[in-house]
Amino acid sequence: MNNTRRKTSDNALKMPSLLEALELKYGSTAGDCSECSLTDEETELSGSPKNAALSVSIFIPKKSPRHTVPALLVLQDCDIECAGNDAEKLRNKCKNVEELDLAQNKLSQWDEVFGILEHMPKIKFVNLSFNSLAEALEVKHARYESLRNLVLNGTRISWATVQDLVRLLLNLEELHLSLNEFKTVDLDHRKPENINKSLKKLHFTGNPVESWSEICKLGYSFSNLESLVLAECPIRSLALAEENRNYDERSSPCQAIPTFVEQSKEEDENENVPSEFMMVQETEPQENGEVRVKTMPEKIFGKENCTAYNRSESECESGNKIPSSHDPFRMLRFLNVNGTLLSTWDDVERLARFPALKSLRMQGCPLFESPREYTEHERRQLLIAKLPNVETLNGGGVISSQEREDAERAFIRYYMDKPEADRPERYAELVGIHGKLDPLVSVDLTPEKRVKVKFTYGDLVEVRCVDVYRTVFELKTKLESMVKIPANRMRLFYVDQVMKTQYGPEEMLYPNKQLYRYNIRNGDEIIIDSKLNRFVSSSSSTSSIRS
């Protein structure tokens, strides 16, 4: 019976329109101001000159707050498909709504979405997650100046629709596009009308984009982006194809690329060229259309043959800027790359070039997970040292100056014993700041396993090697053959040769205590006594007192 009633109740909550869902949840007259206004008779009683003595009027609404549509309206999973037929009634109910959550409904037409939003002049936040909104958007010309936050996770939205929304919502500050199965970013940022300068935060979690070149399109399209979440995107590197190509080209900047090389005896003559000369090649067109390359010696430092290269990392040989990983993200302050496939320290060095980056989340990447070369503490230190501008790392507090200095010194010591070819550029920078450091002294604080101890029992003195990991009782058992006293009748007193003048002998009372916990060292002494002697001595003293 209860199950039947519950099913009936659940089915009653499934409504095809927003208006019907509102009426079910808040009543059919929700939002009607006439329900909360005073009648003429009440107004006369409270404010007329005849009742001037009643100077205070108390307003008590007839409708319960439960029946009033709130500013934060949540209608998740209600099977809502459309706005509703009565626009006037919907406008009255929704005119004060500022935040709207319609996640997991059955909205599929953008006309219906905007049919809802046009009745909410104060709307600031809209969550449409997990509605199937794959159909194209016909751009609406209505003004949505108050809308700041739009959540479109798992909506299967197309990039064409995203582009239209970017043009339409000029004051949008935060956009969620997670879990939409985007493999590429198809935003045309080359057209000025497609660039949105108001957007500050973008969530792009869980989209199968692998190339950083595609991510850069987001930066160009949202030129003032300050926060970017790329968690669980399978990005393998922050490098751009253009960067790699430029690196290969400038690896030998003075070397010409021949188009055709004629083998001749000139090659043999070049072997005797003096060391201050280098071999350069000049091209000479032939009558048959081919190009003959002549190889001849020239001075290495001749101005006519080699140019001094002094450029930033975003410039190429021609002096023109080439794309760089950080170029589209000049304003980015927060970046989340948790769970990506970044696997080299080169990518961390690229992150260090983001000019405004202050907060970074970088966990669960192959760089740290496989192989497990670093402890968590070492990983944090290496990241801090490589990222001089980052102030918060992986959600922790602000990195203190002391922690940064410790991390930078640890970074220097980590690379100081490695070959110079394996040292990153940051190593030289930090050596310039902190100088060349001495390696840390390796101090082994574990106790020696065996020490030489002097054992004294009356006039009997013997030096023996003792295993400090044995217990007091085990030591007594070993000494039974020496002093002919049972272990349970034996007393031991430890004498520290350094502290004996201040503290004297210390009785070793606890049979299960390991010897190293007494800090026993070579040259110390253990005095052996019998419990029987203590009994005899106490008995004799008692007899003397009685006499």
C-alpha positions in Angstrom: 0.0 0.0 0.0 2.8 2.4 0.9 4.7 1.5 -2.2 1.7 2.2 -4.3 1.2 5.6 -2.7 4.8 6.5 -3.1 4.7 5.6 -6.9 1.6 7.7 -7.3 3.3 10.6 -5.6 6.5 10.2 -7.7 4.4 10.2 -10.9 2.5 13.3 -9.8 5.8 15.2 -9.7 6.5 14.5 -13.4 5.2 17.5 -15.3 5.5 18.4 -19.0 5.7 22.2 -18.5 7.4 24.6 -16.1 4.1 26.3 -15.3 2.5 23.0 -14.3 5.5 22.1 -12.2 5.3 25.5 -10.4 1.6 25.1 -9.7 2.1 21.7 -8.3 4.9 22.7 -6.0 3.8 26.2 -5.0 0.1 26.2 -5.7 -1.9 27.6 -8.6 -1.9 31.2 -7.3 1.8 31.3 -6.4 3.3 34.7 -7.2 -0.1 36.4 -7.5 0.4 39.7 -5.7 -3.3 40.2 -5.1 -3.2 37.4 -2.5 -0.7 39.5 -0.5 -2.3 42.9 -0.8 -4.6 44.7 1.7 -8.3 45.1 0.9 -9.9 48.6 0.8 -11.5 47.9 4.1 -8.2 46.9 5.7 -6.5 50.0 4.2 -9.2 52.3 5.6 -8.9 50.7 9.1 -5.1 51.0 9.2 -4.4 54.4 7.6 -7.6 56.5 7.5 -7.8 59.8 9.5 -10.7 58.2 11.5 -8.2 55.8 13.0 -5.2 58.1 13.3 -4.5 56.6 16.8 -3.5 53.4 15.0 -0.1 54.7 13.8 1.4 51.3 13.2 0.0 48.8 10.7 1.2 45.2 10.6 1.3 43.5 7.2 0.5 39.8 7.4 0.4 38.1 4.0 -2.5 35.7 3.3 -0.3 33.3 1.5 2.2 31.0 3.2 5.9 31.4 2.2 5.7 27.8 1.1 3.4 28.9 -1.7 5.7 31.7 -2.9 8.1 31.1 -5.8 11.6 31.7 -4.3 14.5 33.6 -5.9 16.3 30.3 -6.0 14.1 28.0 -8.0 15.1 24.3 -8.1 13.1 21.9 -10.3 15.4 19.1 -11.1 14.2 15.8 -12.7 10.6 16.9 -13.2 10.3 15.9 -16.9 9.8 19.5 -17.9 9.7 19.9 -21.7 8.4 23.4 -22.3 7.6 26.7 -20.6 3.8 26.5 -20.6 0.9 28.1 -22.5 -0.1 30.9 -20.1 2.7 33.5 -20.5 1.1 36.0 -18.2 0.7 33.6 -15.4 4.3 32.3 -15.8 5.6 35.9 -15.8 3.8 36.7 -12.6 5.2 33.6 -10.9 8.8 33.9 -12.1 9.4 37.7 -12.1 11.6 37.5 -8.9 13.6 34.4 -9.8 17.3 35.0 -9.8 18.7 31.5 -9.9 17.1 28.6 -11.9 18.1 24.9 -11.7 16.4 22.8 -14.4 19.0 20.0 -14.5 17.9 16.5 -15.7 14.7 17.5 -17.4 13.5 16.9 -20.9 14.2 20.3 -22.5 15.4 19.8 -26.1 14.4 23.0 -27.8 16.3 26.3 -27.3 13.0 28.1 -28.1 11.5 26.7 -25.0 14.6 27.5 -22.9 14.4 31.2 -24.0 10.7 31.0 -23.6 11.3 30.4 -19.9 14.1 32.9 -19.5 12.2 35.8 -21.1 9.8 35.7 -18.1 12.7 36.1 -15.6 14.1 39.6 -15.9 16.3 39.2 -12.8 17.8 35.9 -13.8 21.6 35.6 -12.9 22.2 31.8 -12.8 20.8 29.0 -15.0 21.6 25.3 -14.8 20.5 23.3 -17.8 22.8 20.3 -17.2 21.8 16.9 -18.7 19.0 18.2 -20.9 19.5 17.1 -24.4 20.1 20.4 -26.2 21.9 19.2 -29.3 19.7 21.1 -31.7 20.9 24.3 -33.3 20.1 27.6 -31.7 18.4 30.4 -33.6 20.0 33.5 -32.1 17.5 35.4 -30.0 17.7 39.2 -29.9 16.3 39.5 -26.4 18.6 41.1 -23.8 19.9 39.0 -20.9 22.1 41.5 -19.2 21.7 40.0 -15.7 22.7 36.5 -16.7 26.2 35.8 -15.3 26.4 32.1 -14.9 25.4 29.3 -17.3 25.8 25.6 -16.7 25.6 23.3 -19.8 27.2 20.1 -18.5 26.3 16.9 -20.4 23.8 18.7 -22.8 25.5 17.5 -26.1 25.5 21.1 -27.1 27.2 21.9 -30.5 30.0 24.4 -30.9 27.8 26.4 -33.3 25.3 26.9 -30.4 28.1 27.8 -28.0 29.3 30.4 -30.5 25.8 31.9 -30.7 25.4 32.0 -27.0 28.8 33.7 -26.7 27.6 36.5 -29.0 24.2 36.7 -27.3 25.2 36.7 -23.6 27.6 39.6 -23.5 27.8 39.8 -19.7 28.3 36.1 -19.1 31.1 35.6 -16.5 31.1 31.8 -15.9 30.4 29.0 -18.3 30.3 25.2 -17.7 30.8 22.9 -20.7 31.9 19.7 -19.0 31.1 16.2 -20.1 30.0 17.2 -23.6 32.3 14.7 -25.5 34.1 17.5 -27.3 37.2 16.2 -29.1 38.0 19.5 -30.8 37.2 23.1 -30.1 35.4 24.6 -33.1 35.3 28.3 -32.2 36.2 30.8 -34.8 38.1 33.4 -32.8 39.4 35.1 -35.9 36.1 37.1 -36.2 36.0 39.9 -33.6 32.2 39.4 -33.0 32.9 35.8 -31.8 35.2 36.9 -28.9 33.6 37.3 -25.5 35.7 39.5 -23.2 33.4 39.2 -20.2 33.8 35.5 -19.5 36.2 34.9 -16.5 35.6 31.2 -15.6 35.3 28.2 -17.8 34.8 24.6 -16.7 35.7 22.0 -19.4 36.1 18.8 -17.3 35.9 15.4 -18.8 36.0 16.3 -22.5 38.2 14.0 -24.6 40.4 16.8 -26.0 44.0 15.6 -26.3 45.7 18.6 -28.1 46.7 21.8 -26.3 46.3 23.6 -29.7 42.6 22.9 -29.4 42.5 24.3 -25.8 44.2 27.4 -27.0 41.2 28.2 -29.1 39.3 28.6 -25.8 41.8 31.2 -24.6 41.6 33.2 -27.8 37.8 33.1 -27.8 37.6 34.2 -24.2 40.4 36.7 -24.1 40.0 37.7 -20.4 39.7 34.2 -19.0 41.0 34.0 -15.4 40.0 30.5 -14.3 40.1 27.3 -16.4 39.3 23.8 -15.3 40.6 21.0 -17.5 40.4 18.1 -15.1 40.1 14.6 -16.6 40.9 15.8 -20.1 43.4 13.4 -21.8 45.8 16.2 -22.6 49.2 14.7 -23.2 51.4 17.8 -23.5 51.2 21.6 -23.4 53.5 21.8 -26.3 52.3 23.2 -29.7 53.2 21.7 -33.0 54.5 25.2 -34.0 56.8 25.3 -30.9 58.4 21.9 -31.7 58.8 22.9 -35.4 60.5 26.2 -34.4 62.8 24.4 -31.9 64.0 22.1 -34.6 64.6 25.0 -37.0 66.6 27.0 -34.5 68.7 24.2 -33.2 71.3 25.1 -35.8 70.5 28.7 -36.8 73.5 29.3 -39.0 73.1 26.2 -41.1 71.6 26.5 -44.5 69.3 23.8 -45.9 70.7 22.7 -49.3 68.3 21.9 -52.1 70.8 20.1 -54.2 74.3 19.0 -53.4 76.8 18.2 -56.1 79.5 15.7 -55.0 82.9 17.0 -56.2 86.5 17.1 -55.2 85.8 20.3 -53.2 84.7 18.1 -50.3 88.2 16.7 -50.0 89.8 20.2 -50.1 87.6 21.3 -47.1 89.4 18.9 -44.8 92.4 21.3 -44.5 90.4 24.4 -43.7 91.8 26.2 -40.5 89.7 25.9 -37.4 88.8 29.6 -37.3 86.9 29.1 -40.5 83.6 27.3 -41.0 82.1 25.7 -44.1 79.1 27.6 -45.6 77.1 26.9 -48.7 76.1 29.2 -51.4 73.5 28.3 -54.1 74.2 29.0 -57.8 71.5 28.5 -60.4 72.4 26.4 -63.5 71.3 26.6 -67.1 69.4 23.3 -66.8 67.2 24.7 -64.0 69.0 22.8 -61.2 70.6 24.5 -58.3 74.3 23.9 -57.6 75.5 24.3 -54.0 79.1 25.5 -53.6 80.8 24.8 -50.2 83.5 27.3 -49.2 85.2 28.4 -46.0 84.2 31.6 -44.2 85.2 33.0 -40.9 82.9 31.7 -38.1 82.2 35.1 -36.6 81.8 37.0 -39.9 78.8 39.4 -39.8 77.9 38.4 -43.2 77.3 34.8 -42.4 75.9 34.5 -38.9 73.4 36.6 -37.0 73.3 37.1 -33.2 70.1 35.7 -31.9 68.5 37.6 -29.0 64.8 36.9 -28.8 62.1 35.8 -26.5 60.7 32.3 -26.4 57.8 33.4 -28.6 59.9 34.7 -31.4 61.2 33.0 -34.5 64.2 33.7 -36.7 62.3 36.2 -38.8 61.5 38.2 -35.7 57.8 37.3 -35.9 56.0 35.9 -32.9 55.1 32.3 -33.0 52.3 30.7 -31.0 53.3 29.6 -27.5 51.5 27.5 -24.9 50.6 30.5 -22.7 50.0 33.1 -25.4 46.1 32.7 -25.3 46.0 32.8 -21.5 47.7 36.1 -20.6 45.1 36.8 -17.9 44.7 33.2 -16.5 45.1 33.1 -12.7 43.7 29.6 -11.9 44.3 26.4 -13.8 43.2 22.8 -12.9 44.9 20.0 -14.8 44.1 17.2 -12.4 43.8 13.8 -14.0 45.3 14.8 -17.3 48.1 12.8 -19.1 50.9 15.3 -18.6 54.0 13.2 -18.1 57.1 15.5 -18.4 58.7 18.3 -16.4 58.8 20.3 -19.7 55.1 20.9 -19.3 55.7 22.2 -15.7 58.3 24.6 -17.2 55.7 25.8 -19.7 53.2 26.5 -16.9 55.9 28.6 -15.3 55.7 31.0 -18.3 52.0 31.7 -17.8 52.4 35.4 -16.8 49.4 35.7 -14.5 49.1 32.2 -13.1 48.8 32.2 -9.3 46.9 29.0 -8.4 47.5 25.5 -9.9 46.0 22.1 -9.3 48.1 19.3 -10.7 47.4 15.9 -9.2 46.9 12.4 -10.6 49.1 12.9 -13.7 51.5 10.3 -15.0 54.4 12.7 -14.2 54.0 11.7 -10.5 52.1 8.4 -10.6 54.3 6.2 -12.8 57.0 5.5 -11.9 56.7 6.5 -8.3 60.0 8.3 -8.2 59.0 11.1 -5.9 57.4 11.2 -2.4 54.5 13.6 -2.0 56.8 16.1 -0.2 59.5 15.9 -2.9 56.8 16.4 -5.6 55.5 19.5 -3.9 59.0 20.9 -3.4 60.0 20.4 -7.1 56.7 22.0 -8.3 57.2 25.0 -6.0 60.8 25.5 -7.1 59.8 25.3 -10.8 56.8 27.6 -10.5 58.1 30.9 -9.0 54.8 32.8 -9.7 52.4 30.2 -8.3 51.1 31.2 -4.8 48.8 28.3 -4.0 49.4 24.7 -5.1 46.8 21.8 -5.1 44.3 23.6 -2.9 46.7 24.3 0.0 47.3 27.6 1.7 49.5 30.3 0.4 53.1 29.2 -0.1 55.2 30.9 2.6 58.5 32.5 1.8 60.2 29.9 4.0 58.6 27.0 2.3 59.6 28.4 -1.1 63.2 28.9 0.0 63.4 25.4 1.3 61.9 24.0 -1.9 64.4 26.0 -4.1 67.3 24.8 -2.0 66.1 21.2 -2.2 65.7 21.7 -6.0 69.4 22.8 -6.3 70.6 19.8 -4.3 68.4 17.4 -6.3 70.0 18.4 -9.6 73.5 19.3 -8.4 74.8 15.7 -8.8 73.1 15.2 -12.2 74.9 15.7 -15.5 74.8 19.3 -16.7 72.8 18.3 -19.8 70.0 17.0 -17.5 69.7 20.2 -15.5 66.7 22.4 -16.4 67.1 26.2 -16.9 65.6 26.8 -13.6 68.6 25.3 -11.9 71.0 28.0 -13.1 68.4 30.7 -12.1 68.2 29.3 -8.5 72.0 28.9 -8.2 72.2 32.6 -9.1 69.8 33.4 -6.2 71.0 31.0 -3.5 74.5 30.2 -4.7 76.1 26.8 -5.0 75.1 24.7 -1.9 77.0 22.0 -0.1 75.4 18.6 -0.2 73.5 17.7 2.9 75.5 15.4 5.3 73.9 12.0 5.6 73.5 11.4 9.3 72.6 7.8 10.4 70.8 8.0 13.7 70.1 4.3 14.0 71.9 2.8 17.0 74.9 0.5 16.6 73.8 -3.1 16.7 76.7 -4.3 18.9 78.6 -2.3 21.5 81.4 -3.2 24.0 80.2 -2.9 27.6 82.1 -3.5 30.9 80.2 -5.8 33.3 81.1 -5.5 37.1 80.1 -7.9 39.8 82.0 -7.3 43.0 85.6 -7.9 42.2 84.8 -9.6 38.9 85.1 -7.4 35.8 84.6 -8.5 32.2 84.2 -6.7 28.9 81.6 -8.2 26.5 80.0 -7.3 23.2 76.2 -6.8 23.6 73.4 -6.8 21.0 71.5 -3.6 21.8 68.3 -5.0 20.3 68.1 -7.6 23.1 65.8 -7.0 26.1 67.0 -6.6 29.7 65.7 -10.0 30.6 67.5 -11.6 27.7 70.7 -9.9 28.9 70.2 -11.3 32.4 69.8 -14.8 30.9 73.2 -14.4 29.1 74.9 -13.3 32.3 73.7 -16.2 34.4 76.8 -18.3 33.5 79.1 -15.4 34.5 77.8 -14.5 37.9 75.9 -17.7 38.8 72.7 -15.8 39.7 69.3 -16.8 38.2 67.9 -14.1 35.9 64.9 -13.6 38.1 67.2 -12.9 41.1 69.5 -10.5 39.2 69.6 -6.7 39.3 71.3 -4.6 36.7 72.5 -1.0 36.9 73.4 1.0 33.8 76.2 3.6 34.2 76.6 6.2 31.4 80.3 7.1 31.3 79.5 10.7 30.3 76.7 11.4 32.7 77.7 9.2 35.7 79.0 12.1 37.8 75.6 13.9 37.5 73.1 11.0 37.6 74.9 7.9 38.9 73.8 4.3 38.1 70.3 3.7 36.7 68.6 0.5 37.6 67.3 -1.4 34.6 63.9 -2.3 36.0 61.8 -3.3 32.9 62.6 -6.8 31.6 61.0 -6.2 28.1 62.8 -2.9 27.5 65.4 -3.1 24.6 68.9 -2.1 25.6 69.3 0.6 22.9 66.6 2.6 24.6 69.1 3.2 27.4 71.3 4.8 24.7 74.1 2.3 25.5 77.4 3.1 23.8 80.9 1.6 23.7 82.7 2.0 27.0 79.6 2.2 29.2 79.3 0.0 32.3 76.6 -2.4 33.7 76.8 -3.3 37.4 75.4 -6.7 38.4 73.9 -7.3 41.8 71.7 -9.9 43.4 68.2 -9.3 44.8 69.3 -11.6 47.7 71.9 -9.1 48.8 69.2 -6.4 49.1 67.1 -8.8 51.2 70.0 -9.7 53.5 71.1 -6.1 53.8 67.5 -5.0 54.8 67.2 -7.9 57.3 70.5 -7.0 59.0 69.5 -3.4 59.3 66.2 -4.4 60.9 68.0 -6.7 63.4 70.4 -3.9 64.4 67.5 -1.5 65.0 65.8 -4.1 67.3 69.0 -4.6 69.3 
